[in-house]
């Protein structure tokens, strides 16, 4: 049954939407800062305590933002404090086409939110569509840096011929880079557009913080351009941002057209104390007011309120529909426990396949289909949590490289999960004791990568697995890998941009990312680390716990780094493979080492890993160098 919004509501919403669009034309102030795009809390610089000198200085900085003088260049450098380690140095940069008042409004918003996102870190950065704010207890002015950063790509690939797309994009980016870098010390910003025969118009933007040199600006933008094949490939839209520069392109115009003929900027504002009040009044951080547009703001505010009411109606109907769909889905997965008992011959020991931390797994026949049944131990609180977690995580998942949840049962104290039956059991039965051919191992690596990418990016609810290891990768009769055991999985909603923290540090030692184990910091890069360990184990045939690898008795990661530098496979017998297979092995070693980087921001995203493994690009050697070039020596 479908739910259709009543025509009366639809017409009212259309009328109100038209009114909003018309009213927005009257506003001379941009207010598009919206939600933060990305934030990064840098724990490496340490934390500050409540009422410390650093916090006092930071509060002074945040409170001073509403008094910043509007400038055309949109760049501010503000410092508070005297003692080096307790001094707060900040940089603020607005997108080059943003009007001065809109710029300051975005900076005020950034100052408020960065305190919420990073409550006690001495170094942090936050990006919005219109601005970036950064602070630290070290000197950050006149320093080009490429970390931290973020990347976003649109969902759609360019539909035409790839070569034509690359030519158009290359021409656009080269022109933008030279113009932005040559902008001088006041403003390093450029926008442009490019059209090709039978191609859509492509709009582009590049910007550097203006205090860095022209050479540093070029280097920073070149670094970001070099990551486009890894992170965006042929996507029709892409954003790449680092601390010192950013770029963006899209087939839809996203900047102010007047920016294509930018006037010369005013001198930058470099401040060491709260600036004097400006004639253009900015509020205390909760908003802004300009006398000339006050009436328009009130009118538009009323229109926005009506639009919000319309949106609430639509979302309520959609939520009801979604809830009904979920209820029907869960009902279709429910089984009576008596049916489970019968399917496993009353949980006969002869049907037992294995035992885990929260119960045993049995083979059974249910509705004529072979299944694997995990019967959870009774009266365990953690087992109950994992049961609910697994049902919620897996109920709506469907992917070739994920174990399929057939159903579940929950009656009285009994809890059971029913999965498709996979005859080859788990990967740890093969990679440590039995010789697997390279083609099979490569297929397993690719399949696991695809499964994780689906969880991180393409599933209905974005999921972090948290316990990826050989024992949780099952193999079907054709040795196709399927990720299993979602008892520790975490669901990320779209509003959680980068990471969250938890005190519940669970997983398997050796596969747990260092920032998760030490700080409780969890993100999609947590799974990337575990995947890297898994890849190195598959390549070497050795466990991460094997502390005596090679002739020097190294740990697995150190051994892999040494063999990579020597351009040798991790398994001696792989030296007999042909040249193409050896190149694939080198690529996989590179990926594995990139994924186990200590700093999460230095690890690739799974979409980049999958692109590289599937060889969708003809420049794999350059990508390989890009992923590994920032490695620390062993």
C-alpha positions in Angstrom: 0.0 0.0 0.0 1.4 3.4 -1.0 0.9 6.6 0.9 0.2 9.7 -1.3 0.3 13.2 0.1 -3.2 14.8 -0.2 -3.5 17.2 -3.2 -4.4 20.1 -1.0 -1.2 19.7 1.0 0.8 19.4 -2.2 -0.6 22.6 -3.8 -0.1 24.5 -0.6 3.5 23.3 -0.4 4.1 24.3 -4.0 2.7 27.8 -3.5 4.7 28.3 -0.3 7.9 27.0 -2.0 7.5 29.4 -4.8 7.0 32.2 -2.3 10.2 31.2 -0.5 12.2 31.1 -3.7 10.9 34.5 -4.7 11.6 36.0 -1.3 15.1 34.6 -1.2 15.9 36.6 -4.3 15.5 39.7 -2.2 18.2 38.8 0.4 21.6 40.3 -0.2 23.1 38.2 2.6 24.1 34.6 2.0 23.0 32.2 4.7 23.9 28.8 3.3 26.3 27.6 5.9 23.9 24.8 6.9 25.5 21.8 8.6 29.2 21.2 8.9 30.7 19.2 6.1 33.4 17.7 8.2 35.3 18.2 11.4 38.5 16.8 12.8 39.6 16.8 16.4 43.4 16.4 16.6 44.2 14.6 19.8 47.9 14.5 18.9 48.3 18.1 20.3 46.8 17.1 23.7 43.6 18.1 25.5 42.8 21.0 27.8 41.0 20.9 31.1 38.0 22.9 32.3 38.9 26.5 33.3 42.5 26.1 32.1 44.3 29.0 30.5 43.9 27.4 27.1 40.1 27.2 27.6 39.9 30.8 28.7 41.8 31.8 25.6 39.6 29.7 23.4 36.5 31.1 24.8 37.9 34.6 24.2 38.5 33.6 20.6 35.0 32.3 20.1 33.3 35.3 21.7 35.4 37.7 19.5 34.1 36.2 16.3 31.0 38.3 16.2 33.2 41.4 16.2 35.3 40.5 13.2 35.4 43.3 10.6 33.9 42.3 7.2 36.5 42.0 4.5 36.4 41.1 0.9 39.1 38.5 1.2 37.3 36.5 3.9 40.5 35.5 5.7 41.3 36.0 9.4 44.2 35.2 11.6 43.3 35.7 15.3 45.4 34.7 18.4 44.7 34.9 22.1 47.2 34.3 24.9 50.9 34.6 25.6 52.3 31.3 26.8 53.2 29.1 23.8 51.5 25.9 24.8 48.4 27.7 26.1 48.1 30.3 23.3 45.2 29.8 20.8 46.1 30.5 17.2 43.3 30.4 14.7 42.7 30.7 10.9 39.4 31.4 9.3 38.8 31.3 5.6 35.6 31.9 3.7 34.8 30.7 0.2 35.9 33.4 -2.1 32.5 34.2 -3.5 30.8 34.5 -0.2 29.7 38.0 0.8 31.4 39.6 3.9 28.4 39.4 6.3 27.6 35.8 5.1 31.3 35.0 5.7 31.2 36.2 9.3 27.9 34.5 10.0 29.4 31.2 8.9 32.5 31.7 11.0 30.4 32.5 14.1 28.4 29.2 13.5 31.7 27.3 13.0 33.0 28.7 16.3 29.9 27.5 18.2 29.9 24.0 16.6 33.6 23.3 16.9 33.3 23.6 20.7 30.6 20.9 20.6 32.4 18.6 18.1 35.8 18.9 19.8 35.0 19.8 23.5 38.6 19.5 24.9 41.1 19.2 22.1 43.9 21.8 21.7 43.7 21.5 17.9 40.6 21.2 15.7 39.2 22.2 12.4 35.7 22.4 10.9 34.5 22.9 7.4 31.2 24.3 6.1 30.2 25.0 2.6 30.9 28.7 3.1 33.9 28.7 5.5 36.5 26.9 7.4 37.7 27.5 11.0 40.8 26.1 12.6 42.6 26.6 15.9 45.7 25.1 17.5 48.2 25.7 20.3 51.0 25.7 17.7 51.9 28.1 15.0 49.7 27.4 11.9 50.1 30.6 9.9 52.3 30.5 6.8 52.4 26.7 6.9 51.1 24.5 4.0 49.6 21.3 5.3 47.6 18.5 3.6 46.2 16.8 6.6 43.6 16.6 7.9 41.1 16.8 5.1 38.0 15.4 3.6 36.6 14.2 0.2 33.1 14.0 -1.1 31.9 12.7 -4.5 28.5 12.7 -6.0 26.7 9.4 -6.6 26.6 9.6 -10.4 29.3 8.8 -12.9 29.8 10.8 -16.1 27.7 9.0 -18.7 29.8 9.8 -21.7 33.2 8.8 -23.0 35.7 8.7 -20.2 38.5 10.3 -22.2 36.4 13.3 -23.1 35.5 13.8 -19.5 39.2 13.6 -18.4 40.3 16.1 -21.0 37.6 18.6 -20.0 38.3 18.1 -16.3 42.1 18.4 -16.8 41.8 21.6 -18.8 39.5 23.1 -16.2 41.6 22.2 -13.2 44.9 23.4 -14.8 43.4 26.8 -15.5 41.9 27.1 -12.0 45.2 26.1 -10.3 47.3 28.7 -12.1 44.8 31.5 -11.4 44.1 30.6 -7.8 47.9 30.3 -6.9 48.6 33.6 -8.6 46.0 35.5 -6.6 48.5 37.1 -4.3 48.7 37.4 -0.5 45.2 38.8 -0.3 43.1 36.2 -1.9 44.0 32.9 -3.7 40.7 32.0 -5.2 39.4 31.1 -8.7 36.2 29.9 -10.3 35.6 28.9 -13.9 33.5 26.7 -16.2 34.3 24.5 -19.1 32.2 23.0 -21.8 33.1 20.4 -24.4 31.4 19.1 -27.6 28.1 17.4 -26.6 29.2 17.6 -22.9 27.6 19.3 -20.0 29.1 22.4 -18.6 31.5 21.7 -15.8 31.9 24.3 -13.0 35.0 24.4 -10.9 36.5 26.2 -7.9 39.9 26.3 -6.2 41.1 28.2 -3.2 44.2 28.3 -1.0 44.7 30.1 2.3 46.2 33.4 1.1 49.1 33.6 3.5 50.9 30.6 1.9 53.2 31.1 -1.0 52.3 30.7 -4.7 54.5 27.6 -4.8 52.9 26.1 -1.7 49.4 26.8 -3.1 50.3 24.9 -6.3 51.8 22.0 -4.3 48.7 21.8 -2.1 46.3 21.9 -5.0 48.4 19.4 -7.0 48.3 17.0 -4.0 44.5 17.3 -4.0 44.2 16.8 -7.8 46.4 13.7 -7.5 43.8 12.2 -5.2 40.9 12.7 -7.6 41.4 9.4 -9.5 41.4 7.6 -6.1 38.5 9.3 -4.4 36.3 10.6 -7.2 37.3 8.9 -10.4 34.7 9.8 -13.1 32.0 11.1 -10.6 30.2 14.2 -12.0 30.9 16.1 -8.8 33.8 16.1 -6.3 35.1 18.1 -3.3 38.6 17.8 -2.0 39.6 19.8 1.0 42.7 20.0 3.1 43.9 22.4 5.7 45.6 24.8 3.3 43.5 24.5 0.1 40.4 23.0 -1.4 38.9 22.3 -4.8 35.4 21.5 -6.1 33.8 20.7 -9.4 30.3 19.8 -10.4 28.0 19.8 -13.4 25.6 22.1 -11.5 26.8 25.7 -10.7 27.4 26.0 -7.0 29.2 29.4 -6.8 28.1 33.0 -7.3 28.4 34.0 -11.0 29.8 37.4 -10.0 32.8 35.5 -8.7 33.9 34.9 -12.2 35.0 38.5 -12.3 36.2 39.0 -8.8 37.3 42.6 -7.8 40.7 43.0 -6.1 40.4 42.1 -2.4 41.1 44.4 0.5 44.1 43.8 2.7 43.7 40.7 5.0 42.7 41.0 8.6 45.5 39.7 10.8 44.4 40.3 14.4 45.9 39.5 17.8 43.1 40.9 19.9 39.3 41.4 19.6 38.7 43.8 16.6 36.8 47.0 17.0 33.1 47.0 16.3 32.1 47.3 12.6 29.4 49.5 11.1 27.9 46.4 9.6 26.4 44.8 12.7 26.8 41.1 13.5 24.9 39.5 16.4 26.3 37.5 19.3 26.5 34.3 17.3 22.9 33.3 17.2 22.2 35.2 14.0 22.8 38.6 12.4 20.8 41.7 11.5 21.1 44.3 8.8 18.6 47.2 9.1 18.0 47.3 5.3 16.8 43.7 5.1 15.2 43.3 8.5 11.7 43.3 7.1 12.6 40.9 4.4 14.1 38.5 7.0 10.8 38.6 9.0 8.8 37.8 5.9 11.0 35.0 4.8 11.1 33.7 8.3 7.3 33.3 8.2 7.5 31.6 4.8 10.1 29.2 6.1 7.9 28.3 9.1 5.1 27.4 6.7 7.5 25.4 4.6 8.7 23.6 7.7 5.1 22.6 8.5 4.7 21.2 5.0 7.9 19.2 5.3 6.8 17.8 8.7 3.6 16.5 7.1 5.5 14.9 4.3 8.2 13.4 6.6 5.5 12.1 9.0 3.8 10.2 6.2 7.1 8.8 4.9 8.1 7.7 8.4 4.8 5.9 8.9 5.3 4.1 5.6 8.9 3.2 6.5 7.9 1.9 9.9 5.2 -0.3 8.4 7.7 -1.6 5.9 10.2 -2.4 8.7 7.5 -4.1 10.7 6.5 -6.3 7.7 10.1 -7.1 7.1 10.7 -8.2 10.7 7.5 -10.2 10.8 8.7 -12.2 7.7 11.9 -13.1 9.5 10.4 -14.3 12.7 10.3 -18.1 13.4 8.8 -20.0 16.3 11.5 -21.5 18.4 9.9 -25.0 18.1 10.6 -24.8 14.4 14.3 -24.0 15.1 14.5 -26.8 17.6 13.1 -29.2 15.0 15.4 -27.9 12.3 18.5 -28.7 14.3 17.3 -32.0 15.7 16.9 -30.5 19.1 20.3 -28.8 18.8 22.0 -32.2 18.5 25.7 -32.3 19.2 26.1 -34.0 15.8 24.8 -30.8 14.2 27.1 -28.5 16.0 29.4 -26.5 13.7 31.2 -24.4 16.2 31.1 -22.2 19.3 31.5 -18.5 19.8 31.6 -16.0 22.7 27.8 -15.9 23.1 26.6 -19.3 22.0 26.9 -22.3 19.7 26.2 -22.6 15.9 24.3 -25.6 14.5 23.5 -26.9 11.1 19.9 -27.5 10.3 17.2 -27.9 7.7 14.4 -25.2 7.7 11.7 -25.2 5.1 13.8 -27.6 3.0 16.8 -25.2 3.1 20.1 -25.8 4.7 20.7 -23.2 7.4 23.2 -22.3 10.1 21.6 -21.5 13.5 23.3 -19.5 16.2 21.7 -20.3 19.5 22.7 -17.6 22.0 23.5 -18.5 25.6 20.6 -17.8 28.0 20.6 -15.0 30.5 23.6 -13.1 29.2 23.0 -9.4 29.0 25.7 -8.9 26.4 24.3 -11.8 24.3 20.9 -10.1 24.3 22.5 -6.8 23.2 24.3 -8.6 20.4 21.2 -10.4 19.3 19.2 -7.2 18.9 22.2 -5.5 17.3 22.5 -8.3 14.7 18.8 -8.4 13.8 18.7 -4.6 13.4 21.9 -4.5 11.4 21.2 -7.4 9.0 17.4 -7.2 8.5 17.6 -4.9 5.5 21.1 -5.9 4.2 21.5 -7.7 0.9 24.8 -8.1 -0.8 26.7 -10.9 -2.4 29.6 -10.6 0.1 27.5 -10.5 3.3 26.0 -13.5 5.0 22.2 -13.5 4.5 20.0 -13.5 7.6 17.3 -16.0 7.0 15.4 -15.3 10.2 15.5 -15.2 14.0 13.5 -16.4 17.0 12.9 -14.7 20.3 10.7 -16.6 22.8 11.0 -16.4 26.6 14.8 -16.7 27.3 15.6 -18.3 24.0 17.3 -16.3 21.2 18.4 -17.8 17.9 19.7 -16.3 14.6 19.3 -18.2 11.4 21.7 -17.7 8.5 22.3 -19.2 5.1 24.5 -22.3 5.3 28.1 -21.9 4.0 29.9 -25.3 3.7 33.5 -24.0 3.8 33.1 -22.4 7.2 35.4 -19.4 7.9 38.5 -18.0 6.3 40.7 -18.8 9.3 40.4 -22.5 8.4 42.3 -21.9 5.2 44.7 -19.0 5.2 46.8 -20.2 8.1 46.9 -23.9 7.5 46.2 -24.6 3.9 47.7 -23.3 0.7 45.3 -21.1 -1.3 46.0 -20.2 -4.9 46.6 -16.6 -5.7 43.4 -16.2 -7.7 41.4 -17.5 -4.8 43.1 -15.2 -2.3 42.7 -12.2 -4.6 39.0 -13.0 -5.0 38.6 -13.1 -1.3 40.3 -9.8 -0.8 38.2 -8.1 -3.4 35.0 -9.7 -2.1 35.6 -8.6 1.5 36.4 -5.1 0.3 33.1 -4.9 -1.7 31.2 -6.1 1.3 32.7 -3.5 3.6 32.1 -0.8 1.0 28.4 -1.8 0.9 28.2 -1.5 4.7 29.9 1.9 4.8 28.3 3.6 1.8 25.5 1.7 0.0 23.4 0.0 2.7 20.2 1.6 3.9 21.8 2.3 7.3 25.5 3.0 7.1 27.2 0.4 9.3 30.6 -0.1 11.0 31.3 -3.8 11.5 33.9 -3.4 14.3 35.0 -7.0 14.4 36.4 -7.9 11.0 38.8 -10.9 11.1 39.3 -14.2 9.4 36.9 -16.0 11.7 34.1 -13.6 10.7 34.6 -14.1 6.9 32.7 -17.2 5.8 33.2 -18.9 2.4 30.6 -20.5 0.2 31.2 -23.6 -2.0 32.9 -21.4 -4.6 35.1 -19.8 -2.0 33.2 -16.5 -2.4 33.7 -14.6 0.9 30.7 -13.4 3.0 31.2 -11.1 6.0 29.4 -12.4 9.1 28.8 -11.7 12.8 27.3 -8.2 13.1 26.9 -8.5 16.9 29.3 -5.6 17.5 28.2 -3.5 14.5 27.4 0.2 14.9 24.9 2.1 12.8 25.9 5.6 11.7 23.3 8.1 10.8 23.9 10.8 8.1 24.3 13.6 10.7 27.4 11.9 12.2 29.9 13.2 9.7 33.3 11.9 10.9 33.4 9.9 14.1 31.9 9.1 17.5 33.3 8.0 20.8 32.4 5.0 23.0 33.5 3.5 26.3 32.6 0.0 25.1 35.8 -1.1 23.5 35.0 -4.5 22.0 36.5 -6.5 19.2 39.5 -8.8 18.7 42.9 -7.6 19.7 45.2 -7.3 16.8 42.4 -6.2 14.5 41.3 -3.2 16.6 42.3 0.2 15.3 44.7 2.0 17.7 42.4 5.1 18.0 39.5 2.8 18.9 41.5 0.7 21.4 43.2 3.7 23.1 40.6 6.5 22.9 37.3 4.8 22.1 37.2 6.8 18.8 35.2 5.0 16.2 34.7 5.8 12.5 34.5 4.0 9.2 38.3 4.0 9.2 38.1 1.5 12.2 37.0 -1.2 9.7 39.6 0.0 7.2 42.3 -0.8 9.7 40.9 -4.3 10.4 40.6 -4.9 6.6 44.3 -4.0 6.3 45.4 -6.5 8.9 43.2 -9.2 7.1 44.8 -8.4 3.7 48.3 -8.8 5.1 47.3 -12.1 6.7 45.9 -13.4 3.5 49.0 -12.3 1.6 51.4 -13.9 4.1 49.4 -16.9 5.3 50.4 -15.8 8.8 48.4 -14.5 11.7 48.8 -10.9 13.1 49.8 -12.7 16.3 52.8 -14.4 14.6 55.6 -12.3 16.1 58.4 -14.1 14.2 58.2 -13.3 10.5 61.0 -13.6 8.0 64.7 -13.8 8.8 64.6 -10.9 11.3 61.8 -12.2 13.4 59.6 -9.2 12.7 55.9 -8.6 13.4 53.6 -8.9 10.4 53.3 -5.2 9.6 57.0 -4.5 9.9 57.7 -7.6 7.7 55.2 -6.4 5.1 56.9 -3.0 4.9 60.3 -4.5 4.4 59.1 -6.8 1.7 57.2 -4.0 0.0 60.4 -1.9 -0.2 62.1 -4.9 -1.7 59.2 -5.4 -4.1 58.8 -9.0 -3.0 55.6 -11.0 -2.1 55.0 -11.9 1.5 54.8 -15.6 0.7 58.0 -17.0 -0.7 56.1 -19.4 -3.0 54.4 -16.4 -4.6 57.8 -15.5 -6.1 57.1 -18.1 -8.8 53.9 -16.3 -10.1 53.9 -14.5 -13.4 54.6 -10.7 -13.7 50.9 -9.7 -13.7 50.1 -11.6 -10.5 53.2 -10.2 -8.8 51.9 -6.7 -9.7 48.6 -7.6 -8.1 50.3 -8.8 -5.0 52.3 -5.6 -4.8 49.1 -3.6 -5.1 47.5 -5.6 -2.3 50.5 -5.1 0.0 50.3 -1.4 -0.7 46.6 -1.4 0.2 47.2 -3.5 3.3 49.9 -1.1 4.6 47.8 2.0 3.7 44.9 0.6 5.7 46.9 -0.1 8.8 48.3 3.5 9.1 48.3 4.7 12.7 46.5 8.0 11.8 42.9 7.2 10.6 43.0 10.2 8.2 46.0 8.6 6.4 43.9 5.4 5.6 42.1 5.2 2.3 38.3 4.9 2.2 36.9 1.6 1.1 35.6 2.9 -2.2 39.1 3.9 -3.1 40.3 0.4 -2.2 37.6 -1.3 -4.3 38.4 1.0 -7.3 42.0 0.0 -7.1 41.4 -3.7 -6.7 38.9 -3.8 -9.6 41.4 -1.9 -11.8 38.8 0.6 -13.0 41.7 3.0 -13.6 44.6 2.8 -16.0 47.0 4.5 -13.7 47.2 2.0 -10.8 50.9 2.6 -10.4 50.4 6.3 -9.7 47.6 5.5 -7.3 49.7 3.0 -5.5 52.4 5.6 -5.0 49.9 8.1 -3.8 48.5 5.8 -1.1 52.0 4.8 0.1 54.1 7.9 -0.4 53.3 9.2 3.1 54.2 6.0 4.9 56.5 6.2 7.9 59.6 4.2 7.5 59.7 0.9 9.4 
